[in-house]
């Protein structure tokens, strides 16, 4: 029972509702069939008993009033045309009583009641099957035997056929009814899932029952408001970026033309660069993710950007070791993948090294089961395990050991946000011997046929 409940709990709404209706309808149909059969017992028993009594009386009357020399032909005619046979009743006959079934017991009671208390009704005599009824002519006793089907007409196949047909029609009706309820809910569930991934789902139909129509209308209005808020946010940040970067450019020019010392100029320039990077991170976080409209070759996309990333790392005095397994595919927009990997590499270059040491970074792309793993590893101080969940939230920085450069704390939040739409995840894992591994996990996809 507990296993059945666990299995049922894992089914969808349509399956659970349909299964419940199936069980209820089957139980209801079985109860109705049983009730109908119970109500049918008495009328059927009276009808069968009346037929048997009539056959016995007619047979006895025919034998009494027929000439002795004609009785043999009369018995032959009854056996051939009517299936009625007459045998002498002997005292040593071996009889088997009727089975303990309600209809047959009622038939036996009514036959004995109508033909007399000395009447014997048997289910088998001398190992010959049939419905046997005794009767007397003068001082001679006889058996009349008819086929059992006359007494026990149990239309099992017919009952089963009609019951199956009724159950099938009921289940078809239940499936239609459940579909009417489940279809709008499934459509709403898919739209909600798309919205949670940052996609804009198509409008839900504002038709049908009032309750469904009201829900769909409110959902469509909510999607419109979210799109409008997203557009307003992007526009606002774009305006802020423009209005801030223009005076920053003028400040840089004025610093270059001023007569301040080289050290002061470098300090101011670094502050301006930090402000510019912060503005860039805000813009990067506000930029919407691209829809993963097709499968992409992860190996090829990352390989294309490694030459530039290796060169950039070497200019900082560091190294970037790359190991990319070929022909790994996933459903993610190429621009988003490059932004994700680029952010992690930049994060490793800034924070993934000890003081006065150049960064040493490893980039690995490999398959693991049904996933594609992208690891960006460094040999920096790592992070405390309790800080890992917090680091993935916007505007959050790690410990002082990894925050010796400026930033808005949006780098990892941007990576997580871009991966969310592609169904991917980001995990931060401390390495043995020191350092941190930022691991991207993406569901693997099939290589498109046209790309083969």
C-alpha positions in Angstrom: 0.0 0.0 0.0 2.8 2.4 0.9 4.6 1.6 -2.4 1.4 2.4 -4.3 1.0 5.7 -2.5 4.7 6.6 -3.2 4.2 5.8 -6.9 1.0 7.8 -7.1 2.6 10.8 -5.4 5.2 11.0 -8.2 2.5 11.1 -10.9 1.5 14.3 -12.6 -1.8 16.0 -11.9 -3.5 14.5 -15.0 -2.3 10.9 -14.2 -3.3 11.2 -10.5 -6.8 12.6 -11.3 -7.3 10.1 -14.1 -6.2 7.2 -11.8 -8.5 8.3 -9.0 -11.5 8.6 -11.4 -10.6 5.1 -12.8 -10.6 3.5 -9.4 -13.8 5.2 -8.4 -15.6 4.3 -11.6 -14.4 0.7 -11.5 -15.6 0.3 -7.9 -18.9 2.0 -8.7 -19.5 -0.2 -11.8 -18.6 -3.3 -9.8 -21.0 -2.3 -7.0 -23.8 -1.6 -9.5 -23.3 -5.0 -11.3 -23.4 -6.8 -8.0 -26.5 -5.0 -7.0 -28.2 -5.7 -10.3 -27.3 -9.4 -10.1 -28.7 -9.6 -6.6 -31.9 -8.0 -7.7 -32.1 -10.4 -10.6 -31.7 -13.6 -8.6 -35.3 -14.0 -7.5 -37.0 -13.3 -10.8 -34.6 -15.5 -12.6 -35.0 -18.3 -10.1 -38.8 -18.2 -10.5 -38.6 -18.2 -14.3 -36.2 -21.2 -14.4 -38.2 -23.1 -11.8 -41.4 -22.5 -13.7 -39.9 -23.8 -16.9 -38.6 -26.9 -15.2 -41.9 -27.6 -13.5 -43.7 -27.1 -16.8 -41.4 -29.4 -18.7 -41.8 -32.1 -16.0 -45.6 -31.9 -15.9 -45.9 -31.9 -19.7 -43.4 -34.8 -20.0 -45.3 -36.8 -17.3 -48.7 -36.0 -18.9 -47.4 -37.0 -22.4 -46.1 -40.3 -21.1 -49.3 -41.1 -19.2 -51.6 -40.4 -22.1 -49.5 -42.0 -24.8 -49.9 -45.5 -26.0 -47.2 -47.9 -24.5 -45.9 -48.8 -28.0 -45.5 -45.1 -28.8 -43.6 -44.0 -25.7 -40.3 -45.1 -27.1 -40.7 -42.7 -30.0 -42.0 -39.9 -27.7 -38.9 -40.2 -25.5 -36.6 -40.2 -28.6 -38.4 -37.1 -30.0 -38.0 -35.3 -26.6 -34.3 -36.0 -26.4 -33.7 -35.1 -30.1 -35.7 -31.9 -30.4 -36.0 -30.6 -26.9 -32.9 -31.9 -25.2 -35.1 -33.6 -22.5 -34.1 -37.1 -21.5 -36.1 -39.5 -19.2 -34.4 -42.3 -17.3 -35.7 -44.9 -14.8 -35.1 -43.9 -11.2 -33.1 -46.6 -9.3 -32.5 -46.8 -5.6 -28.8 -47.1 -6.0 -28.3 -44.1 -8.3 -25.4 -41.9 -7.3 -26.5 -38.3 -7.1 -24.6 -35.1 -6.6 -26.6 -32.2 -5.1 -26.8 -28.7 -6.7 -23.9 -26.4 -6.2 -24.2 -23.8 -3.3 -25.1 -20.9 -5.6 -27.9 -18.6 -4.7 -29.9 -18.9 -8.0 -29.7 -22.7 -8.1 -30.7 -23.1 -4.4 -33.7 -20.9 -5.0 -34.6 -22.9 -8.2 -34.4 -26.2 -6.1 -36.6 -24.8 -3.4 -39.3 -23.6 -5.8 -39.3 -26.9 -7.8 -39.7 -29.0 -4.7 -42.4 -26.6 -3.5 -44.4 -27.0 -6.7 -43.8 -30.7 -7.5 -43.9 -32.1 -4.0 -41.7 -32.7 -1.0 -40.5 -36.1 -2.3 -39.1 -34.5 -5.4 -35.3 -34.8 -5.8 -33.2 -32.3 -7.7 -29.7 -33.3 -8.6 -26.7 -31.8 -10.4 -25.3 -35.1 -11.5 -26.6 -38.7 -11.5 -24.4 -41.7 -12.1 -21.6 -39.3 -13.2 -23.9 -37.9 -16.0 -24.0 -34.1 -15.8 -27.3 -32.2 -16.1 -30.2 -30.8 -14.1 -32.0 -33.9 -12.9 -35.5 -33.8 -11.5 -37.4 -36.9 -10.2 -41.1 -37.6 -10.9 -43.5 -40.5 -10.6 -46.0 -42.2 -12.8 -48.2 -44.5 -10.8 -45.7 -46.6 -8.8 -42.8 -46.0 -11.2 -40.1 -43.4 -10.5 -38.2 -41.6 -13.3 -35.6 -39.0 -13.8 -36.0 -36.1 -16.2 -32.7 -34.4 -17.1 -32.2 -31.2 -19.1 -29.1 -29.3 -19.9 -27.6 -27.2 -17.2 -27.7 -24.1 -19.3 -31.4 -23.9 -18.8 -31.0 -23.6 -15.1 -27.8 -21.6 -14.9 -27.8 -19.1 -17.7 -24.8 -17.0 -16.5 -24.0 -14.7 -19.4 -20.4 -14.1 -18.2 -19.0 -13.0 -21.5 -22.0 -10.7 -22.1 -21.8 -9.2 -18.6 -18.0 -8.7 -19.1 -18.5 -7.1 -22.5 -21.2 -4.7 -21.3 -19.2 -3.8 -18.2 -16.0 -3.3 -20.2 -17.9 -1.1 -22.7 -19.4 1.0 -19.9 -16.0 1.3 -18.1 -14.3 2.3 -21.3 -16.9 5.0 -22.1 -16.6 6.3 -18.5 -12.8 6.4 -18.7 -12.9 8.3 -22.0 -15.3 10.8 -20.5 -13.0 11.1 -17.4 -10.0 11.7 -19.7 -11.8 14.4 -21.5 -13.0 16.1 -18.2 -9.5 15.8 -16.7 -8.0 17.2 -19.9 -10.2 20.3 -19.7 -8.7 21.0 -16.3 -5.2 19.8 -16.8 -4.5 21.4 -20.2 -4.7 25.0 -19.0 -2.7 24.1 -15.9 0.0 22.5 -18.0 0.1 25.5 -20.3 0.5 27.8 -17.3 3.2 25.5 -15.8 5.2 25.7 -19.0 4.8 29.5 -19.2 5.9 29.8 -15.5 9.0 27.6 -16.2 9.9 29.8 -19.2 9.5 32.9 -17.1 11.7 31.5 -14.3 14.5 31.0 -16.9 14.3 34.6 -18.0 12.4 33.9 -21.2 9.2 35.7 -22.3 6.5 33.1 -22.7 3.8 33.5 -25.4 0.6 35.0 -24.1 -1.8 32.5 -22.6 -5.3 32.3 -24.2 -7.8 34.4 -22.4 -10.7 32.2 -23.1 -12.5 29.2 -21.6 -14.0 28.9 -18.1 -14.1 32.1 -16.1 -11.5 30.9 -13.4 -9.0 29.8 -16.1 -9.6 33.0 -18.1 -9.0 35.2 -15.0 -5.8 33.4 -14.1 -4.4 33.6 -17.7 -5.3 37.3 -17.9 -3.5 38.1 -14.7 -0.5 36.1 -15.8 -0.3 37.8 -19.1 -0.6 41.2 -17.4 2.2 40.2 -15.0 4.5 39.1 -17.9 3.9 42.5 -19.6 4.7 44.4 -16.4 7.9 42.3 -15.9 9.0 43.0 -19.5 8.2 46.7 -19.0 10.2 46.8 -15.8 13.1 45.0 -17.5 13.1 47.4 -20.3 12.9 50.4 -17.9 15.8 49.0 -15.9 18.0 48.5 -19.0 17.2 52.0 -20.2 17.9 53.5 -16.8 21.2 51.8 -16.5 22.2 52.7 -20.0 21.5 56.3 -19.3 23.4 56.1 -16.0 26.4 54.5 -17.9 26.3 57.2 -20.5 26.0 60.1 -18.0 28.8 58.7 -15.8 31.3 57.6 -18.4 31.2 60.9 -20.2 32.6 62.9 -17.2 35.0 60.1 -16.5 36.5 60.5 -19.9 36.8 64.2 -19.4 38.5 63.6 -16.0 41.0 61.3 -17.6 41.8 63.9 -20.2 42.1 66.6 -17.6 44.4 64.5 -15.5 46.6 63.8 -18.4 46.9 67.5 -19.2 47.4 68.6 -15.6 50.7 69.0 -14.0 50.3 66.5 -11.2 53.0 64.0 -10.4 53.1 60.6 -12.1 52.2 58.8 -8.9 49.1 61.0 -8.4 48.1 60.6 -12.0 48.4 56.7 -11.7 46.3 56.7 -8.5 43.6 58.8 -10.0 43.6 56.8 -13.2 43.2 53.6 -11.2 40.3 55.0 -9.3 38.6 56.1 -12.5 39.3 52.6 -14.0 37.6 51.0 -11.0 34.6 53.2 -11.4 34.5 52.3 -15.1 34.7 48.6 -14.2 31.9 49.0 -11.7 29.7 50.7 -14.3 30.5 47.9 -16.7 29.5 45.2 -14.2 26.2 47.0 -13.6 25.5 47.1 -17.4 26.6 43.4 -17.7 24.2 42.4 -15.0 21.3 44.4 -16.4 21.8 43.1 -19.9 19.2 40.3 -20.6 20.5 36.8 -21.3 20.1 35.5 -24.8 17.6 32.7 -25.6 19.4 29.3 -26.2 17.6 28.8 -29.5 19.9 25.9 -30.7 22.6 23.5 -29.6 26.2 24.8 -29.8 29.6 23.2 -29.9 31.0 24.1 -26.5 34.4 22.8 -27.4 34.7 25.0 -30.4 33.3 28.2 -28.8 35.7 28.0 -25.8 38.6 27.1 -28.1 38.0 30.3 -30.1 38.4 32.5 -27.1 41.4 30.8 -25.5 44.0 32.4 -27.7 42.9 35.9 -26.6 42.5 34.8 -23.0 46.0 33.2 -22.9 47.6 36.3 -24.4 45.8 38.5 -21.8 46.9 36.3 -19.0 50.5 36.3 -20.2 50.7 40.1 -20.3 50.0 40.0 -16.5 52.9 37.6 -16.1 50.6 34.6 -15.5 49.8 31.3 -17.3 46.6 29.8 -18.6 46.6 26.0 -19.2 43.8 24.8 -21.5 42.4 21.3 -21.9 39.3 21.0 -24.0 37.6 17.7 -25.0 36.3 17.8 -28.5 32.7 17.6 -29.8 30.9 18.6 -26.6 27.5 20.1 -27.2 25.0 22.0 -25.0 22.0 24.2 -25.4 23.3 27.7 -24.5 23.7 30.9 -26.5 27.2 31.4 -27.7 27.4 35.0 -26.5 26.3 33.9 -23.0 28.8 31.1 -22.8 31.7 33.4 -23.8 30.5 36.0 -21.2 30.3 33.3 -18.5 33.7 31.8 -19.2 35.3 35.3 -19.7 33.9 36.5 -16.3 35.3 33.4 -14.5 38.7 33.8 -16.2 38.8 37.5 -15.3 37.8 36.7 -11.7 40.6 34.1 -11.5 43.2 36.6 -12.9 42.2 39.2 -10.3 41.7 37.2 -7.2 43.1 33.8 -7.9 46.7 34.3 -6.9 48.7 35.0 -3.8 50.3 38.4 -3.2 53.3 39.2 -5.3 52.7 36.0 -7.4 51.3 35.9 -11.0 48.1 34.0 -11.6 48.3 30.4 -12.7 44.9 29.3 -14.2 43.6 26.1 -15.6 40.7 25.8 -18.0 39.2 22.3 -18.5 36.2 21.3 -20.5 35.1 17.6 -20.3 32.0 15.4 -20.3 30.7 13.7 -17.2 27.7 11.5 -17.7 24.9 13.5 -19.3 26.5 16.8 -18.5 29.3 19.0 -19.8 31.7 20.4 -17.1 33.7 23.6 -17.5 36.3 24.1 -14.7 38.2 27.4 -14.2 40.8 26.7 -11.5 43.3 29.0 -9.8 46.0 28.7 -7.1 44.8 31.6 -5.0 43.7 31.6 -1.3 40.3 30.0 -2.0 37.2 30.9 -0.1 35.7 29.8 3.2 33.0 27.1 2.6 30.4 29.2 4.5 31.0 32.1 2.1 30.1 30.1 -1.0 26.3 30.6 -1.1 26.7 34.3 -0.3 29.2 34.8 -3.1 26.7 33.8 -5.7 24.3 36.7 -4.7 24.6 40.1 -6.3 26.7 42.9 -4.7 28.6 40.4 -2.6 32.3 40.0 -2.2 34.3 37.3 -0.6 36.9 37.5 2.2 39.7 40.1 2.2 42.1 37.5 0.7 40.2 37.5 -2.6 39.1 41.2 -2.7 42.2 43.1 -3.1 40.9 44.6 -6.3 37.8 46.8 -6.7 34.4 45.7 -8.1 30.7 45.7 -7.5 30.4 42.1 -6.5 28.4 41.2 -9.6 30.8 38.9 -11.5 29.6 35.5 -10.1 26.0 36.7 -9.9 26.2 37.5 -13.7 27.5 34.0 -14.4 24.7 32.4 -12.3 22.1 34.5 -14.0 23.3 33.6 -17.5 23.5 29.9 -16.7 20.0 29.8 -15.2 18.3 30.2 -18.6 20.4 27.4 -20.1 19.6 25.0 -17.2 23.1 25.1 -15.9 24.6 25.6 -12.5 27.7 27.2 -10.9 29.6 25.6 -8.0 32.7 27.0 -6.2 35.0 24.2 -4.9 38.2 24.7 -2.9 41.1 22.8 -4.4 43.5 20.5 -2.5 46.7 22.4 -2.0 45.1 25.8 -2.2 43.1 27.5 -4.8 39.5 27.6 -6.1 37.6 25.8 -8.9 34.6 27.5 -10.4 32.7 24.6 -12.0 30.0 25.1 -14.6 27.6 22.2 -15.2 25.5 22.2 -18.4 23.1 19.5 -19.6 24.7 17.8 -22.6 22.9 18.1 -26.0 22.9 16.1 -29.2 24.9 17.3 -32.1 22.6 18.8 -34.8 22.1 16.6 -37.9 22.9 19.5 -40.2 26.3 20.0 -38.4 27.5 16.5 -39.1 
